[in-house]
């Protein structure tokens, strides 16, 4: 089967070209360094959060179950996109295979939708902790946390599957150049040479559901939290209550603001030039900052990290004295 459009169901498409900053070659080296450093920091930070959440008994509460999944999501986010970007920036070839591109935007979309629900679950946890402290352990029991996490991963996968099925059927008519750093559904739709009304509508409806519904639940939870906090008589108690939520509020802002701008604007106003830099922000900068936001503003996490480092140090001293 062969057609002029050469979809995935016909002859295989050629590699896609990811422009990145090819039109600004002077930016490639500094951007390569920034991406490399950010990737290393994101790996170290998120792996550290996962380790302390799993290994430290004091962090086996629902909040840190969600936090470990958030860190795992951020770890996958950066690994899905950054290595390919580094390879392209470090060579004259800026290509990615069609199958590689499909896998990339499928995983990226899956992770993004999953993170929306995880962030909403974390807001629910904070609401129960502050507004229903005496019933916290009864309401936020471990099976419920596991169910919420499972719903997040499965619903994100379902949404990604729908987007992939619709996107792989788009013809590109020989247009193989993506003005982006990596493959993403809006950029792929923009590249198609046919009517994309169905894709645009489906993307807008599903993303609106996955972005706006969790965001509404987060805002509702914090509305109740603010009301409960202002009922606390002591300023120290109010400060402590707000302190337990501040990290989550910052992370939600860093994630949702770029996502809303990127996915919830009309297709006609979508700018690939602006979109690729916004994509770069929430694919690498946000996952890099998240573990440091939680570490710097959370005494429990800082204490767990110190205990983990002390255990590693004692292990090295005891079993590898020749290293020192």
Secondary structure, DSSP 4 states (H G I P E B T S, - for coil): ---SS--TTSSPP-PEEE-TTTT-THHHHHHHHHHHHHHHHHHHHHHHHHHHHHH-GGG-SHHHHHHHHHHHHHHHHHHHHHHHHHHHHTSS--EE-HHHHHHHHHHHHHHHHHHHHHHHHHHHHHHHHHHSGGGHHHHS-HHHHHHHHHHHHHHHHHHHHHHHHHHTT---TT--EESSSS--HHHHHHH-SS--HHHHHHHHHHHHIIIIIHHHHHHHHHHHHHHHHHT-SSHHHHHHHHHHHHHHHHHHHHHHHHHHHHHSS-GGG--HHHHHHHHHIIIIIHHHHHHHHHHHT-HHHHHHHHHHHHHHHHHHHHH-GGG-
